[in-house]
Amino acid sequence: MKRKAFNEMMVERRNLEILDNPYLTKAESKGHSKALKKHEKNFQAIIAKKSSKMNPHCYYEVEIKNCLQATKGWMHGH
């Protein structure tokens, strides 16, 4: 029973060591992606897809100005 628990703990320890020491360093991981420009292509595709579904930007200043111009005629009887 103790032997089995010990073996399981050793397996867990080995797994943690593997996970703590990645195959590539952070610099290498970023470098290969930049060299192939995969990230940039994917990012641009995602932005284009999302922006095509969006309504154009609205600003309060423009909305209030349009509202005031519309009501201006009603207030003066035009």
PDB file of N, CA, C and O in Angstrom:
ATOM      1  N   MET A   1       0.826  -1.195   0.000  1.00  0.00           N
ATOM      2  CA  MET A   1       0.000   0.000   0.000  1.00  0.00           C
ATOM      3  C   MET A   1       0.874   1.264   0.000  1.00  0.00           C
ATOM      4  O   MET A   1       0.646   2.187  -0.782  1.00  0.00           O
ATOM      5  N   LYS A   2       1.870   1.289   0.884  1.00  0.00           N
ATOM      6  CA  LYS A   2       2.762   2.441   0.944  1.00  0.00           C
ATOM      7  C   LYS A   2       3.597   2.535  -0.326  1.00  0.00           C
ATOM      8  O   LYS A   2       3.878   3.630  -0.812  1.00  0.00           O
ATOM      9  N   ARG A   3       3.982   1.407  -0.850  1.00  0.00           N
ATOM     10  CA  ARG A   3       4.804   1.369  -2.067  1.00  0.00           C
ATOM     11  C   ARG A   3       4.033   1.959  -3.251  1.00  0.00           C
ATOM     12  O   ARG A   3       4.587   2.712  -4.052  1.00  0.00           O
ATOM     13  N   LYS A   4       2.744   1.607  -3.350  1.00  0.00           N
ATOM     14  CA  LYS A   4       1.902   2.105  -4.443  1.00  0.00           C
ATOM     15  C   LYS A   4       1.734   3.627  -4.336  1.00  0.00           C
ATOM     16  O   LYS A   4       1.824   4.340  -5.336  1.00  0.00           O
ATOM     17  N   ALA A   5       1.492   4.110  -3.124  1.00  0.00           N
ATOM     18  CA  ALA A   5       1.338   5.549  -2.909  1.00  0.00           C
ATOM     19  C   ALA A   5       2.640   6.278  -3.243  1.00  0.00           C
ATOM     20  O   ALA A   5       2.621   7.350  -3.847  1.00  0.00           O
ATOM     21  N   PHE A   6       3.768   5.689  -2.846  1.00  0.00           N
ATOM     22  CA  PHE A   6       5.069   6.284  -3.143  1.00  0.00           C
ATOM     23  C   PHE A   6       5.299   6.361  -4.648  1.00  0.00           C
ATOM     24  O   PHE A   6       5.764   7.384  -5.151  1.00  0.00           O
ATOM     25  N   ASN A   7       4.979   5.290  -5.371  1.00  0.00           N
ATOM     26  CA  ASN A   7       5.151   5.275  -6.831  1.00  0.00           C
ATOM     27  C   ASN A   7       4.267   6.324  -7.502  1.00  0.00           C
ATOM     28  O   ASN A   7       4.695   6.994  -8.442  1.00  0.00           O
ATOM     29  N   GLU A   8       3.040   6.464  -7.019  1.00  0.00           N
ATOM     30  CA  GLU A   8       2.133   7.472  -7.579  1.00  0.00           C
ATOM     31  C   GLU A   8       2.669   8.881  -7.332  1.00  0.00           C
ATOM     32  O   GLU A   8       2.574   9.750  -8.199  1.00  0.00           O
ATOM     33  N   MET A   9       3.232   9.099  -6.144  1.00  0.00           N
ATOM     34  CA  MET A   9       3.810  10.410  -5.838  1.00  0.00           C
ATOM     35  C   MET A   9       5.015  10.697  -6.732  1.00  0.00           C
ATOM     36  O   MET A   9       5.223  11.836  -7.151  1.00  0.00           O
ATOM     37  N   MET A  10       5.803   9.673  -7.023  1.00  0.00           N
ATOM     38  CA  MET A  10       6.961   9.861  -7.898  1.00  0.00           C
ATOM     39  C   MET A  10       6.519  10.195  -9.329  1.00  0.00           C
ATOM     40  O   MET A  10       7.137  11.024  -9.997  1.00  0.00           O
ATOM     41  N   VAL A  11       5.461   9.551  -9.785  1.00  0.00           N
ATOM     42  CA  VAL A  11       4.926   9.854 -11.117  1.00  0.00           C
ATOM     43  C   VAL A  11       4.426  11.296 -11.155  1.00  0.00           C
ATOM     44  O   VAL A  11       4.685  12.023 -12.114  1.00  0.00           O
ATOM     45  N   GLU A  12       3.711  11.705 -10.114  1.00  0.00           N
ATOM     46  CA  GLU A  12       3.213  13.082 -10.046  1.00  0.00           C
ATOM     47  C   GLU A  12       4.375  14.080 -10.029  1.00  0.00           C
ATOM     48  O   GLU A  12       4.313  15.121 -10.683  1.00  0.00           O
ATOM     49  N   ARG A  13       5.424  13.759  -9.284  1.00  0.00           N
ATOM     50  CA  ARG A  13       6.591  14.634  -9.221  1.00  0.00           C
ATOM     51  C   ARG A  13       7.245  14.757 -10.593  1.00  0.00           C
ATOM     52  O   ARG A  13       7.630  15.853 -10.999  1.00  0.00           O
ATOM     53  N   ARG A  14       7.371  13.652 -11.303  1.00  0.00           N
ATOM     54  CA  ARG A  14       7.964  13.664 -12.637  1.00  0.00           C
ATOM     55  C   ARG A  14       7.097  14.491 -13.595  1.00  0.00           C
ATOM     56  O   ARG A  14       7.613  15.253 -14.412  1.00  0.00           O
ATOM     57  N   ASN A  15       5.787  14.331 -13.482  1.00  0.00           N
ATOM     58  CA  ASN A  15       4.880  15.118 -14.326  1.00  0.00           C
ATOM     59  C   ASN A  15       5.031  16.614 -14.054  1.00  0.00           C
ATOM     60  O   ASN A  15       5.056  17.418 -14.985  1.00  0.00           O
ATOM     61  N   LEU A  16       5.129  16.981 -12.783  1.00  0.00           N
ATOM     62  CA  LEU A  16       5.297  18.392 -12.439  1.00  0.00           C
ATOM     63  C   LEU A  16       6.616  18.941 -12.962  1.00  0.00           C
ATOM     64  O   LEU A  16       6.668  20.080 -13.426  1.00  0.00           O
ATOM     65  N   GLU A  17       7.677  18.152 -12.895  1.00  0.00           N
ATOM     66  CA  GLU A  17       8.964  18.593 -13.430  1.00  0.00           C
ATOM     67  C   GLU A  17       8.877  18.832 -14.932  1.00  0.00           C
ATOM     68  O   GLU A  17       9.434  19.804 -15.444  1.00  0.00           O
ATOM     69  N   ILE A  18       8.186  17.956 -15.629  1.00  0.00           N
ATOM     70  CA  ILE A  18       8.028  18.117 -17.078  1.00  0.00           C
ATOM     71  C   ILE A  18       7.231  19.378 -17.393  1.00  0.00           C
ATOM     72  O   ILE A  18       7.579  20.131 -18.302  1.00  0.00           O
ATOM     73  N   LEU A  19       6.161  19.601 -16.638  1.00  0.00           N
ATOM     74  CA  LEU A  19       5.325  20.775 -16.880  1.00  0.00           C
ATOM     75  C   LEU A  19       6.035  22.074 -16.501  1.00  0.00           C
ATOM     76  O   LEU A  19       5.819  23.104 -17.139  1.00  0.00           O
ATOM     77  N   ASP A  20       6.872  22.036 -15.478  1.00  0.00           N
ATOM     78  CA  ASP A  20       7.590  23.238 -15.049  1.00  0.00           C
ATOM     79  C   ASP A  20       8.707  23.633 -16.004  1.00  0.00           C
ATOM     80  O   ASP A  20       9.095  24.801 -16.039  1.00  0.00           O
ATOM     81  N   ASN A  21       9.228  22.700 -16.772  1.00  0.00           N
ATOM     82  CA  ASN A  21      10.323  22.972 -17.700  1.00  0.00           C
ATOM     83  C   ASN A  21       9.843  22.772 -19.133  1.00  0.00           C
ATOM     84  O   ASN A  21       9.940  21.669 -19.670  1.00  0.00           O
ATOM     85  N   PRO A  22       9.327  23.829 -19.756  1.00  0.00           N
ATOM     86  CA  PRO A  22       8.793  23.682 -21.108  1.00  0.00           C
ATOM     87  C   PRO A  22       9.883  23.346 -22.122  1.00  0.00           C
ATOM     88  O   PRO A  22      11.067  23.599 -21.899  1.00  0.00           O
ATOM     89  N   TYR A  23       9.457  22.779 -23.220  1.00  0.00           N
ATOM     90  CA  TYR A  23      10.375  22.380 -24.284  1.00  0.00           C
ATOM     91  C   TYR A  23      11.055  23.601 -24.902  1.00  0.00           C
ATOM     92  O   TYR A  23      12.260  23.583 -25.152  1.00  0.00           O
ATOM     93  N   LEU A  24      10.285  24.655 -25.146  1.00  0.00           N
ATOM     94  CA  LEU A  24      10.826  25.895 -25.712  1.00  0.00           C
ATOM     95  C   LEU A  24      10.848  26.972 -24.635  1.00  0.00           C
ATOM     96  O   LEU A  24       9.988  26.995 -23.754  1.00  0.00           O
ATOM     97  N   THR A  25      11.823  27.852 -24.706  1.00  0.00           N
ATOM     98  CA  THR A  25      11.826  29.010 -23.819  1.00  0.00           C
ATOM     99  C   THR A  25      10.764  29.990 -24.318  1.00  0.00           C
ATOM    100  O   THR A  25      10.244  29.837 -25.424  1.00  0.00           O
ATOM    101  N   LYS A  26      10.446  30.985 -23.510  1.00  0.00           N
ATOM    102  CA  LYS A  26       9.444  31.971 -23.928  1.00  0.00           C
ATOM    103  C   LYS A  26       9.903  32.725 -25.174  1.00  0.00           C
ATOM    104  O   LYS A  26       9.104  32.999 -26.070  1.00  0.00           O
ATOM    105  N   ALA A  27      11.188  33.058 -25.226  1.00  0.00           N
ATOM    106  CA  ALA A  27      11.727  33.778 -26.389  1.00  0.00           C
ATOM    107  C   ALA A  27      11.625  32.920 -27.647  1.00  0.00           C
ATOM    108  O   ALA A  27      11.257  33.415 -28.712  1.00  0.00           O
ATOM    109  N   GLU A  28      11.953  31.628 -27.522  1.00  0.00           N
ATOM    110  CA  GLU A  28      11.857  30.730 -28.677  1.00  0.00           C
ATOM    111  C   GLU A  28      10.409  30.553 -29.110  1.00  0.00           C
ATOM    112  O   GLU A  28      10.108  30.492 -30.302  1.00  0.00           O
ATOM    113  N   SER A  29       9.524  30.471 -28.136  1.00  0.00           N
ATOM    114  CA  SER A  29       8.111  30.287 -28.445  1.00  0.00           C
ATOM    115  C   SER A  29       7.558  31.484 -29.221  1.00  0.00           C
ATOM    116  O   SER A  29       6.818  31.312 -30.190  1.00  0.00           O
ATOM    117  N   LYS A  30       7.919  32.696 -28.793  1.00  0.00           N
ATOM    118  CA  LYS A  30       7.466  33.893 -29.500  1.00  0.00           C
ATOM    119  C   LYS A  30       8.163  34.032 -30.843  1.00  0.00           C
ATOM    120  O   LYS A  30       7.561  34.476 -31.821  1.00  0.00           O
ATOM    121  N   GLY A  31       9.434  33.651 -30.886  1.00  0.00           N
ATOM    122  CA  GLY A  31      10.233  33.832 -32.089  1.00  0.00           C
ATOM    123  C   GLY A  31       9.736  33.044 -33.281  1.00  0.00           C
ATOM    124  O   GLY A  31       9.686  33.577 -34.390  1.00  0.00           O
ATOM    125  N   HIS A  32       9.369  31.789 -33.084  1.00  0.00           N
ATOM    126  CA  HIS A  32       8.939  30.993 -34.235  1.00  0.00           C
ATOM    127  C   HIS A  32       7.603  31.479 -34.772  1.00  0.00           C
ATOM    128  O   HIS A  32       7.347  31.407 -35.974  1.00  0.00           O
ATOM    129  N   SER A  33       6.758  31.971 -33.887  1.00  0.00           N
ATOM    130  CA  SER A  33       5.466  32.496 -34.324  1.00  0.00           C
ATOM    131  C   SER A  33       5.651  33.786 -35.126  1.00  0.00           C
ATOM    132  O   SER A  33       4.987  33.994 -36.141  1.00  0.00           O
ATOM    133  N   LYS A  34       6.556  34.645 -34.664  1.00  0.00           N
ATOM    134  CA  LYS A  34       6.809  35.899 -35.377  1.00  0.00           C
ATOM    135  C   LYS A  34       7.464  35.646 -36.724  1.00  0.00           C
ATOM    136  O   LYS A  34       7.149  36.317 -37.708  1.00  0.00           O
ATOM    137  N   ALA A  35       8.373  34.681 -36.773  1.00  0.00           N
ATOM    138  CA  ALA A  35       9.074  34.386 -38.022  1.00  0.00           C
ATOM    139  C   ALA A  35       8.100  33.924 -39.099  1.00  0.00           C
ATOM    140  O   ALA A  35       8.256  34.265 -40.271  1.00  0.00           O
ATOM    141  N   LEU A  36       7.104  33.154 -38.703  1.00  0.00           N
ATOM    142  CA  LEU A  36       6.115  32.668 -39.665  1.00  0.00           C
ATOM    143  C   LEU A  36       4.964  33.651 -39.859  1.00  0.00           C
ATOM    144  O   LEU A  36       4.140  33.481 -40.759  1.00  0.00           O
ATOM    145  N   LYS A  37       4.910  34.681 -39.011  1.00  0.00           N
ATOM    146  CA  LYS A  37       3.859  35.703 -39.019  1.00  0.00           C
ATOM    147  C   LYS A  37       2.472  35.093 -38.896  1.00  0.00           C
ATOM    148  O   LYS A  37       1.499  35.630 -39.426  1.00  0.00           O
ATOM    149  N   LYS A  38       2.385  33.969 -38.193  1.00  0.00           N
ATOM    150  CA  LYS A  38       1.088  33.325 -37.991  1.00  0.00           C
ATOM    151  C   LYS A  38       0.186  34.181 -37.118  1.00  0.00           C
ATOM    152  O   LYS A  38      -0.995  34.368 -37.413  1.00  0.00           O
ATOM    153  N   HIS A  39       0.764  34.700 -36.032  1.00  0.00           N
ATOM    154  CA  HIS A  39      -0.039  35.463 -35.084  1.00  0.00           C
ATOM    155  C   HIS A  39      -0.658  36.685 -35.754  1.00  0.00           C
ATOM    156  O   HIS A  39      -1.839  36.976 -35.565  1.00  0.00           O
ATOM    157  N   GLU A  40       0.139  37.387 -36.526  1.00  0.00           N
ATOM    158  CA  GLU A  40      -0.343  38.606 -37.179  1.00  0.00           C
ATOM    159  C   GLU A  40      -1.460  38.295 -38.173  1.00  0.00           C
ATOM    160  O   GLU A  40      -2.464  39.006 -38.219  1.00  0.00           O
ATOM    161  N   LYS A  41      -1.294  37.243 -38.965  1.00  0.00           N
ATOM    162  CA  LYS A  41      -2.318  36.870 -39.941  1.00  0.00           C
ATOM    163  C   LYS A  41      -3.612  36.477 -39.244  1.00  0.00           C
ATOM    164  O   LYS A  41      -4.694  36.910 -39.639  1.00  0.00           O
ATOM    165  N   ASN A  42      -3.496  35.657 -38.205  1.00  0.00           N
ATOM    166  CA  ASN A  42      -4.685  35.227 -37.473  1.00  0.00           C
ATOM    167  C   ASN A  42      -5.363  36.409 -36.800  1.00  0.00           C
ATOM    168  O   ASN A  42      -6.590  36.512 -36.813  1.00  0.00           O
ATOM    169  N   PHE A  43      -4.574  37.302 -36.212  1.00  0.00           N
ATOM    170  CA  PHE A  43      -5.118  38.464 -35.529  1.00  0.00           C
ATOM    171  C   PHE A  43      -5.870  39.360 -36.503  1.00  0.00           C
ATOM    172  O   PHE A  43      -6.979  39.804 -36.206  1.00  0.00           O
ATOM    173  N   GLN A  44      -5.280  39.629 -37.658  1.00  0.00           N
ATOM    174  CA  GLN A  44      -5.931  40.479 -38.653  1.00  0.00           C
ATOM    175  C   GLN A  44      -7.224  39.843 -39.158  1.00  0.00           C
ATOM    176  O   GLN A  44      -8.210  40.544 -39.387  1.00  0.00           O
ATOM    177  N   ALA A  45      -7.227  38.534 -39.332  1.00  0.00           N
ATOM    178  CA  ALA A  45      -8.432  37.836 -39.793  1.00  0.00           C
ATOM    179  C   ALA A  45      -9.541  37.931 -38.753  1.00  0.00           C
ATOM    180  O   ALA A  45     -10.703  38.141 -39.101  1.00  0.00           O
ATOM    181  N   ILE A  46      -9.193  37.780 -37.494  1.00  0.00           N
ATOM    182  CA  ILE A  46     -10.191  37.863 -36.422  1.00  0.00           C
ATOM    183  C   ILE A  46     -10.755  39.270 -36.334  1.00  0.00           C
ATOM    184  O   ILE A  46     -11.968  39.443 -36.210  1.00  0.00           O
ATOM    185  N   ILE A  47      -9.892  40.282 -36.398  1.00  0.00           N
ATOM    186  CA  ILE A  47     -10.341  41.677 -36.331  1.00  0.00           C
ATOM    187  C   ILE A  47     -11.257  41.998 -37.507  1.00  0.00           C
ATOM    188  O   ILE A  47     -12.293  42.637 -37.323  1.00  0.00           O
ATOM    189  N   ALA A  48     -10.897  41.571 -38.695  1.00  0.00           N
ATOM    190  CA  ALA A  48     -11.719  41.843 -39.878  1.00  0.00           C
ATOM    191  C   ALA A  48     -13.079  41.173 -39.756  1.00  0.00           C
ATOM    192  O   ALA A  48     -14.096  41.771 -40.107  1.00  0.00           O
ATOM    193  N   LYS A  49     -13.108  39.955 -39.269  1.00  0.00           N
ATOM    194  CA  LYS A  49     -14.368  39.226 -39.126  1.00  0.00           C
ATOM    195  C   LYS A  49     -15.273  39.898 -38.099  1.00  0.00           C
ATOM    196  O   LYS A  49     -16.474  40.047 -38.326  1.00  0.00           O
ATOM    197  N   LYS A  50     -14.695  40.303 -36.968  1.00  0.00           N
ATOM    198  CA  LYS A  50     -15.494  40.946 -35.924  1.00  0.00           C
ATOM    199  C   LYS A  50     -15.973  42.327 -36.353  1.00  0.00           C
ATOM    200  O   LYS A  50     -17.121  42.690 -36.096  1.00  0.00           O
ATOM    201  N   SER A  51     -15.110  43.096 -37.001  1.00  0.00           N
ATOM    202  CA  SER A  51     -15.496  44.452 -37.381  1.00  0.00           C
ATOM    203  C   SER A  51     -16.543  44.452 -38.490  1.00  0.00           C
ATOM    204  O   SER A  51     -17.306  45.411 -38.606  1.00  0.00           O
ATOM    205  N   SER A  52     -16.597  43.404 -39.304  1.00  0.00           N
ATOM    206  CA  SER A  52     -17.614  43.346 -40.351  1.00  0.00           C
ATOM    207  C   SER A  52     -19.006  43.151 -39.760  1.00  0.00           C
ATOM    208  O   SER A  52     -19.999  43.518 -40.388  1.00  0.00           O
ATOM    209  N   LYS A  53     -19.092  42.585 -38.575  1.00  0.00           N
ATOM    210  CA  LYS A  53     -20.382  42.349 -37.926  1.00  0.00           C
ATOM    211  C   LYS A  53     -20.833  43.531 -37.071  1.00  0.00           C
ATOM    212  O   LYS A  53     -21.992  43.588 -36.661  1.00  0.00           O
ATOM    213  N   MET A  54     -19.936  44.469 -36.799  1.00  0.00           N
ATOM    214  CA  MET A  54     -20.242  45.580 -35.898  1.00  0.00           C
ATOM    215  C   MET A  54     -20.949  46.722 -36.614  1.00  0.00           C
ATOM    216  O   MET A  54     -20.764  46.943 -37.811  1.00  0.00           O
ATOM    217  N   ASN A  55     -21.754  47.432 -35.855  1.00  0.00           N
ATOM    218  CA  ASN A  55     -22.319  48.683 -36.338  1.00  0.00           C
ATOM    219  C   ASN A  55     -21.231  49.746 -36.259  1.00  0.00           C
ATOM    220  O   ASN A  55     -20.284  49.595 -35.487  1.00  0.00           O
ATOM    221  N   PRO A  56     -21.345  50.818 -37.040  1.00  0.00           N
ATOM    222  CA  PRO A  56     -20.330  51.874 -36.942  1.00  0.00           C
ATOM    223  C   PRO A  56     -20.360  52.516 -35.551  1.00  0.00           C
ATOM    224  O   PRO A  56     -21.378  52.474 -34.861  1.00  0.00           O
ATOM    225  N   HIS A  57     -19.239  53.105 -35.152  1.00  0.00           N
ATOM    226  CA  HIS A  57     -19.140  53.718 -33.836  1.00  0.00           C
ATOM    227  C   HIS A  57     -20.099  54.899 -33.732  1.00  0.00           C
ATOM    228  O   HIS A  57     -20.273  55.655 -34.689  1.00  0.00           O
ATOM    229  N   CYS A  58     -20.715  55.051 -32.571  1.00  0.00           N
ATOM    230  CA  CYS A  58     -21.604  56.173 -32.289  1.00  0.00           C
ATOM    231  C   CYS A  58     -21.000  56.994 -31.163  1.00  0.00           C
ATOM    232  O   CYS A  58     -20.406  56.446 -30.234  1.00  0.00           O
ATOM    233  N   TYR A  59     -21.152  58.309 -31.248  1.00  0.00           N
ATOM    234  CA  TYR A  59     -20.635  59.193 -30.222  1.00  0.00           C
ATOM    235  C   TYR A  59     -21.789  60.021 -29.684  1.00  0.00           C
ATOM    236  O   TYR A  59     -22.653  60.457 -30.444  1.00  0.00           O
ATOM    237  N   TYR A  60     -21.805  60.239 -28.364  1.00  0.00           N
ATOM    238  CA  TYR A  60     -22.882  60.995 -27.741  1.00  0.00           C
ATOM    239  C   TYR A  60     -22.984  62.400 -28.315  1.00  0.00           C
ATOM    240  O   TYR A  60     -24.088  62.908 -28.512  1.00  0.00           O
ATOM    241  N   GLU A  61     -21.873  63.022 -28.581  1.00  0.00           N
ATOM    242  CA  GLU A  61     -21.870  64.385 -29.104  1.00  0.00           C
ATOM    243  C   GLU A  61     -22.677  64.468 -30.405  1.00  0.00           C
ATOM    244  O   GLU A  61     -23.485  65.381 -30.579  1.00  0.00           O
ATOM    245  N   VAL A  62     -22.460  63.528 -31.304  1.00  0.00           N
ATOM    246  CA  VAL A  62     -23.168  63.515 -32.585  1.00  0.00           C
ATOM    247  C   VAL A  62     -24.644  63.212 -32.369  1.00  0.00           C
ATOM    248  O   VAL A  62     -25.501  63.845 -32.986  1.00  0.00           O
ATOM    249  N   GLU A  63     -24.951  62.257 -31.504  1.00  0.00           N
ATOM    250  CA  GLU A  63     -26.345  61.891 -31.258  1.00  0.00           C
ATOM    251  C   GLU A  63     -27.126  63.055 -30.648  1.00  0.00           C
ATOM    252  O   GLU A  63     -28.254  63.331 -31.056  1.00  0.00           O
ATOM    253  N   ILE A  64     -26.528  63.733 -29.678  1.00  0.00           N
ATOM    254  CA  ILE A  64     -27.205  64.866 -29.042  1.00  0.00           C
ATOM    255  C   ILE A  64     -27.386  66.004 -30.036  1.00  0.00           C
ATOM    256  O   ILE A  64     -28.441  66.637 -30.069  1.00  0.00           O
ATOM    257  N   LYS A  65     -26.366  66.268 -30.847  1.00  0.00           N
ATOM    258  CA  LYS A  65     -26.454  67.325 -31.854  1.00  0.00           C
ATOM    259  C   LYS A  65     -27.580  67.023 -32.838  1.00  0.00           C
ATOM    260  O   LYS A  65     -28.366  67.909 -33.172  1.00  0.00           O
ATOM    261  N   ASN A  66     -27.663  65.777 -33.302  1.00  0.00           N
ATOM    262  CA  ASN A  66     -28.735  65.395 -34.223  1.00  0.00           C
ATOM    263  C   ASN A  66     -30.099  65.508 -33.560  1.00  0.00           C
ATOM    264  O   ASN A  66     -31.068  65.928 -34.193  1.00  0.00           O
ATOM    265  N   CYS A  67     -30.177  65.140 -32.304  1.00  0.00           N
ATOM    266  CA  CYS A  67     -31.440  65.225 -31.572  1.00  0.00           C
ATOM    267  C   CYS A  67     -31.867  66.682 -31.424  1.00  0.00           C
ATOM    268  O   CYS A  67     -33.039  67.006 -31.619  1.00  0.00           O
ATOM    269  N   LEU A  68     -30.934  67.556 -31.082  1.00  0.00           N
ATOM    270  CA  LEU A  68     -31.255  68.971 -30.911  1.00  0.00           C
ATOM    271  C   LEU A  68     -31.653  69.616 -32.227  1.00  0.00           C
ATOM    272  O   LEU A  68     -32.547  70.462 -32.243  1.00  0.00           O
ATOM    273  N   GLN A  69     -31.020  69.245 -33.327  1.00  0.00           N
ATOM    274  CA  GLN A  69     -31.378  69.798 -34.624  1.00  0.00           C
ATOM    275  C   GLN A  69     -32.766  69.328 -35.043  1.00  0.00           C
ATOM    276  O   GLN A  69     -33.512  70.085 -35.662  1.00  0.00           O
ATOM    277  N   ALA A  70     -33.116  68.107 -34.718  1.00  0.00           N
ATOM    278  CA  ALA A  70     -34.435  67.589 -35.084  1.00  0.00           C
ATOM    279  C   ALA A  70     -35.524  68.279 -34.282  1.00  0.00           C
ATOM    280  O   ALA A  70     -36.586  68.589 -34.822  1.00  0.00           O
ATOM    281  N   THR A  71     -35.278  68.524 -33.004  1.00  0.00           N
ATOM    282  CA  THR A  71     -36.307  69.141 -32.163  1.00  0.00           C
ATOM    283  C   THR A  71     -36.347  70.650 -32.338  1.00  0.00           C
ATOM    284  O   THR A  71     -37.338  71.278 -31.965  1.00  0.00           O
ATOM    285  N   LYS A  72     -35.308  71.250 -32.888  1.00  0.00           N
ATOM    286  CA  LYS A  72     -35.271  72.692 -33.083  1.00  0.00           C
ATOM    287  C   LYS A  72     -36.421  73.128 -33.997  1.00  0.00           C
ATOM    288  O   LYS A  72     -37.074  74.137 -33.730  1.00  0.00           O
ATOM    289  N   GLY A  73     -36.669  72.379 -35.061  1.00  0.00           N
ATOM    290  CA  GLY A  73     -37.740  72.717 -35.987  1.00  0.00           C
ATOM    291  C   GLY A  73     -39.114  72.593 -35.350  1.00  0.00           C
ATOM    292  O   GLY A  73     -40.006  73.388 -35.645  1.00  0.00           O
ATOM    293  N   TRP A  74     -39.293  71.627 -34.501  1.00  0.00           N
ATOM    294  CA  TRP A  74     -40.591  71.434 -33.853  1.00  0.00           C
ATOM    295  C   TRP A  74     -40.872  72.547 -32.848  1.00  0.00           C
ATOM    296  O   TRP A  74     -42.019  72.945 -32.648  1.00  0.00           O
ATOM    297  N   MET A  75     -39.812  73.041 -32.223  1.00  0.00           N
ATOM    298  CA  MET A  75     -39.998  74.060 -31.198  1.00  0.00           C
ATOM    299  C   MET A  75     -40.414  75.391 -31.811  1.00  0.00           C
ATOM    300  O   MET A  75     -41.128  76.162 -31.170  1.00  0.00           O
ATOM    301  N   HIS A  76     -39.984  75.676 -33.035  1.00  0.00           N
ATOM    302  CA  HIS A  76     -40.285  76.961 -33.658  1.00  0.00           C
ATOM    303  C   HIS A  76     -41.470  76.880 -34.607  1.00  0.00           C
ATOM    304  O   HIS A  76     -41.785  77.858 -35.285  1.00  0.00           O
ATOM    305  N   GLY A  77     -42.125  75.741 -34.665  1.00  0.00           N
ATOM    306  CA  GLY A  77     -43.306  75.612 -35.485  1.00  0.00           C
ATOM    307  C   GLY A  77     -43.037  75.391 -36.955  1.00  0.00           C
ATOM    308  O   GLY A  77     -43.914  75.668 -37.773  1.00  0.00           O
ATOM    309  N   HIS A  78     -41.860  74.903 -37.333  1.00  0.00           N
ATOM    310  CA  HIS A  78     -41.532  74.679 -38.747  1.00  0.00           C
ATOM    311  C   HIS A  78     -42.058  73.385 -39.207  1.00  0.00           C
ATOM    312  O   HIS A  78     -41.880  73.024 -40.370  1.00  0.00           O
TER     313      HIS A  78
END
